């Protein structure tokens, strides 16, 4: 089975993006993978530090291996927004295919230094590393009640992105271009700063794979235009959480006396498949295995 780097290169060449679907429990994982099988699409499963500490790094790898063997599709694992260098090392050693070092709150020099340290730890392993320059707004899984205002200082500065790529040399670069974690109350987030994405691309070159975080709620036309500009991975978490928990609440409300989990977890799992299907279609990865 081809590795993750192959699919990012394929996405960049053909003009599509891979969906990263975050999970924190098995039914979310199964729902996303079942959809990827149906759509004949490669898929990246993500766990934040908190999600992976709840689920277990080794457990995530073992269950991914089971699902990949059973479904016979490429299923990859990424540690999302890893901030603790030692914990990221544990994810690498556990068998994750990719790790994301989020050093965006540190000075650029420290961000570069820490990513280079992690690259040394990866060594010969077939593990990709994603770096981040610029600060992506707000906390994940929050549904915003007020209009989110972008702080210009948080946007990725093209010159800093260029220095980061030259000095740290991550395999992928996450950028801040008006994207944020969560969904505005209206359900549609503010438009992406595609002009800033163009400026970043001009500085770092056309061959660097770029990542868009905060894929929930982003206007679909912005998603399509961002992919045209070289975005190869888009992270989705909040929409998955909302669909899963919403359907779980409805299932339990429909029969408050039900105590059999495999009965009331059916619809929540299907809801994750529906979200994943919509994203695979939007990102263009259907039939790309």
For each residue, the residues with C-beta under 8 A, 3 or more apart:
1: 68 74
2: 6 7 74
3: 6 7 97 126
4: 7 8 44 74 76 97 98 128
5: 8 9 126 128 171
6: 2 3 9 10
7: 2 3 4 10 11 18 42 74 76 288
8: 4 5 11 12 18 128 171 172 209 232 233
9: 5 6 12 13
10: 6 7 13 14 288
11: 7 8 14 15 16 17 18 209 232 233 285 288
12: 8 9 15 207 209 230 232
13: 9 10
14: 10 11 288
15: 11 12 227 228 284
16: 11 227 283 284 285 288
17: 11 212 227 231 232 233 234 283 284 285
18: 7 8 11 42 43 44 232 233 234 283 285
19: 41 43 44 215 233 234 236 276 279 280 283 285
20: 44 45 46 78 80 233 234 235 236
21: 28 32 43 44 45 46 236 237 240 272 275 276 279
22: 28 45 46 47 48 51 80 235 236 237 240
23: 28 29 32 45 46 47 51 55 240 272
24: 28 47 51 54 55
25: 28 29 55
26: 29 30 63
27: 30 31 244 265 268 269 272
28: 21 22 23 24 25 31 32 240 244 269 272
29: 23 25 26 32 33 45 63 64 67
30: 26 27 33 34 67 269
31: 27 28 34 35 244 268 269 270 271 272 273 276
32: 21 23 28 29 35 36 43 45 240 272 273 276
33: 29 30 36 37 43 45 67 71 73 75
34: 30 31 37 38 71 269 273
35: 31 32 38 39 272 273 274 276 277 280
36: 32 33 39 41 42 43 71 73 75 276 280
37: 33 34 40 71 73
38: 34 35 273 277
39: 35 36 277 280 281 285 286 287
40: 37 73 286 287 288 289
41: 19 36 73 280 285 286 287 288 289
42: 7 18 36 73 74 75 76 285 288 289
43: 18 19 21 32 33 36 73 74 75 76 276 280 285
44: 4 18 19 20 21 76 77 78 97 98 233
45: 20 21 22 23 29 32 33 60 64 75 76 77 78
46: 20 21 22 23 51 77 78 79 80 235 237
47: 22 23 24 51 52 55 60 77 78 79 80
48: 22 51 52 79 80 81 140 237
49: 52 53 79 81 82 83 84 87
50: 53 54
51: 22 23 24 46 47 48 54 55 80
52: 47 48 49 55 56 57 60 79 91
53: 49 50 56
54: 24 50 51
55: 23 24 25 47 51 52 59 60
56: 52 53 59 60
57: 52 60 61 90 91 94 96
58: 61 62 94 95
59: 55 56 62 63
60: 45 47 52 55 56 57 63 64 77 94 96
61: 57 58 64 65 77 94 95 96
62: 58 59 65 66
63: 26 29 59 60 66 67
64: 29 45 60 61 67 68 75 76 77
65: 61 62 68 69
66: 62 63 69 70
67: 29 30 33 63 64 70 71 75
68: 1 64 65 71 72 73 74 75
69: 65 66 72
70: 66 67
71: 33 34 36 37 67 68 75
72: 68 69
73: 33 36 37 40 41 42 43 68 289
74: 1 2 4 7 42 43 68 289
75: 33 36 42 43 45 64 67 68 71
76: 4 7 42 43 44 45 64 97 98
77: 44 45 46 47 60 61 64 95 96 97 98
78: 20 44 45 46 47 96 97 98 99 100 130
79: 46 47 48 49 52 82 88 91 96 98 99 100
80: 20 22 46 47 48 51 100 235 237
81: 48 49 100 102 140
82: 49 79 87 88 91 99 100 101 102
83: 49 101 102 103 105
84: 49 87 88
85: 88 89 101 114 117 118
86: 89 90
87: 49 82 84 90 91
88: 79 82 84 85 91 92 99 101 118
89: 85 86 92 93 118 121
90: 57 86 87 93 94
91: 52 57 79 82 87 88 94 96 99
92: 88 89 96 99 118 121 122 125 127
93: 89 90
94: 57 58 60 61 90 91
95: 58 61 77
96: 57 60 61 77 78 79 91 92 99 127
97: 3 4 44 76 77 78 126 127 128
98: 4 44 76 77 78 79 127 128 129 130 171
99: 78 79 82 88 91 92 96 118 127 128 129 130
100: 78 79 80 81 82 129 130 131 132 174 211
101: 82 83 85 88 114 115 118 129 130 131 132 170
102: 81 82 83 105 132 174
103: 83 106 110 111 114 115 131 132
104: 111 132 133 134 135 136 176
105: 83 102 135
106: 103 110 111 114
107: 110 111
108: 111 112 133 160 163 164
109: 112 113
110: 103 106 107 113 114
111: 103 104 106 107 108 114 115 131 132 133 164 168
112: 108 109 115 116 163 164 167 168
113: 109 110 116 117
114: 85 101 103 106 110 111 117 118
115: 101 103 111 112 118 119 129 131 168 170
116: 112 113 119 120 167 168 169
117: 85 113 114 120 121
118: 85 88 89 92 99 101 114 115 121 122 129
119: 115 116 122 129 168 169 170
120: 116 117 123
121: 89 92 117 118
122: 92 118 119 125 127 129
123: 120
124:
125: 92 122
126: 3 5 97
127: 92 96 97 98 99 122
128: 4 5 8 97 98 99 171 172
129: 98 99 100 101 115 118 119 122 170 171 172
130: 78 98 99 100 101 170 171 172 173 174 211
131: 100 101 103 111 115 164 168 170 172 173 174
132: 100 101 102 103 104 111 136 173 174 175
133: 104 108 111 156 157 160 161 164 173 174 175 176
134: 104 154 155 156 157 160 161 175 176 177
135: 104 105 151 154 176
136: 104 132 154 174 176 179 180 181 213 214
137: 148 150 151 154 176 179 180 181 214
138: 142 144 148 180 181 182
139: 142 181 182
140: 48 81 181 182 237 238
141: 181 182 237 238 241
142: 138 139 181 182 238
143: 182 183 185 238 242
144: 138 147 148 182 183 184 185
145: 185
146: 185
147: 144 184 190
148: 137 138 144 180 182 184 189 190
149:
150: 137 154 155 178 180 190 193
151: 135 137 154 155
152: 155
153:
154: 134 135 136 137 150 151 176
155: 134 150 151 152 176 177 178 193 196
156: 133 134 160 161 175 176 177 196 200
157: 133 134 160 161
158: 161 162 196 199 200 202 203 204
159: 162 163 203
160: 108 133 134 156 157 163 164
161: 133 134 156 157 158 164 165 173 175 200 203 204
162: 158 159 165 166 203 204
163: 108 112 159 160 166 167
164: 108 111 112 131 133 160 161 167 168 170 173
165: 161 162 168 169 170 173 204 205 208
166: 162 163 169
167: 112 116 163 164
168: 111 112 115 116 119 131 164 165
169: 116 119 165 166
170: 101 115 119 129 130 131 164 165 173
171: 5 8 98 128 129 130 209
172: 8 128 129 130 131 208 209 210 211 232 233
173: 130 131 132 133 161 164 165 170 204 208 209 210 211
174: 100 102 130 131 132 133 136 210 211 212 213
175: 132 133 134 156 161 196 197 200 210 211 212
176: 104 133 134 135 136 137 154 155 156 179
177: 134 155 156 192 193 194 196 197 200 212 226
178: 150 155 190 191 192 193 196
179: 136 137 176 189 192 212 213 214 215 218
180: 136 137 138 148 150 189 214
181: 136 137 138 139 140 141 142 213 214 237 238
182: 138 139 140 141 142 143 144 148 214 216 217 238
183: 143 144 187 189 216 217 238 239 242
184: 144 147 148 187 188 189 190 217
185: 143 144 145 146
186:
187: 183 184 217
188: 184 217 219
189: 148 179 180 183 184 214 216 217 218 219
190: 147 148 150 178 184
191: 178 194 219 222
192: 177 178 179 197 212 218 219 222 225 226
193: 150 155 177 178 196 197
194: 177 191 197 198 222 225 226 229
195: 198 199
196: 155 156 158 175 177 178 193 199 200
197: 175 177 192 193 194 200 201 210 226 229 231
198: 194 195 201 202 229
199: 158 195 196 202 203
200: 156 158 161 175 177 196 197 203 204 210
201: 197 198 204 205 206 208 210 229 230
202: 158 198 199
203: 158 159 161 162 199 200
204: 158 161 162 165 173 200 201 208
205: 165 201 208
206: 201 230
207: 12
208: 165 172 173 201 204 205 230
209: 8 11 12 171 172 173 230 232 233
210: 172 173 174 175 197 200 201 229 230 231 232
211: 100 130 172 173 174 175 231 232 233 234 235
212: 17 174 175 177 179 192 215 218 223 226 231 233 234 235
213: 136 174 179 181 235
214: 136 137 179 180 181 182 189 217 218 235
215: 19 179 212 218 223 234 235 236 239 279
216: 182 183 189 236 237 238 239 240
217: 182 183 184 187 188 189 214 238 239
218: 179 189 192 212 214 215 222 223
219: 188 189 191 192 222 223
220: 223 224 282
221: 224 225
222: 191 192 194 218 219 225 226
223: 212 215 218 219 220 226 227 234 282 283
224: 220 221 227 228 282
225: 192 194 221 222 228 229
226: 177 192 194 197 212 222 223 229 231 234
227: 15 16 17 223 224 230 231 232 234 283 284
228: 15 224 225
229: 194 197 198 201 210 225 226
230: 12 201 206 208 209 210 227
231: 17 197 210 211 212 226 227 234
232: 8 11 12 17 18 172 209 210 211 227
233: 8 11 17 18 19 20 44 172 209 211 212
234: 17 18 19 20 211 212 215 223 226 227 231 279 283
235: 20 22 46 80 211 212 213 214 215
236: 19 20 21 22 215 216 239 240 275 276 279
237: 21 22 46 48 80 140 141 181 216 240 241
238: 140 141 142 143 181 182 183 216 217 241 242
239: 183 215 216 217 236 242 243 275 279
240: 21 22 23 28 32 216 236 237 243 244 272 275 276
241: 141 237 238 244 245
242: 143 183 238 239 245 246
243: 239 240 246 247 268 271 272 274 275
244: 27 28 31 240 241 247 248 268 269 271 272
245: 241 242 248 249 268
246: 242 243 249 250 271
247: 243 244 250 251 267 268 270 271
248: 244 245 251 252 264 265 267 268
249: 245 246 252 253
250: 246 247 253 254 267
251: 247 248 254 255 258 264 265 266 267 268
252: 248 249 255 256 258 264
253: 249 250 256
254: 250 251 258
255: 251 252 258 264
256: 252 253
257:
258: 251 252 254 255 263 264
259:
260: 263 264
261: 264 265
262: 265 266
263: 258 260 266
264: 248 251 252 255 258 260 261 267 268
265: 27 248 251 261 262 268 269
266: 251 262 263 269 270
267: 247 248 250 251 264 270 271
268: 27 31 243 244 245 247 248 251 264 265 271 272
269: 27 28 30 31 34 244 265 266 272 273
270: 31 247 266 267 273 274
271: 31 243 244 246 247 267 268 274 275
272: 21 23 27 28 31 32 35 240 243 244 268 269 275 276
273: 31 32 34 35 38 269 270 276 277
274: 35 243 270 271 277 278
275: 21 236 239 240 243 271 272 278 279
276: 19 21 31 32 35 36 43 236 240 272 273 279 280
277: 35 38 39 273 274 280 281
278: 274 275 281 282
279: 19 21 215 234 236 239 275 276 282 283
280: 19 35 36 39 41 43 276 277 283 285 286
281: 39 277 278 284 286
282: 220 223 224 278 279
283: 16 17 18 19 223 227 234 279 280
284: 15 16 17 227 281 288
285: 11 16 17 18 19 39 41 42 43 280 288
286: 39 40 41 280 281
287: 39 40 41
288: 7 10 11 14 16 40 41 42 284 285
289: 40 41 42 73 74
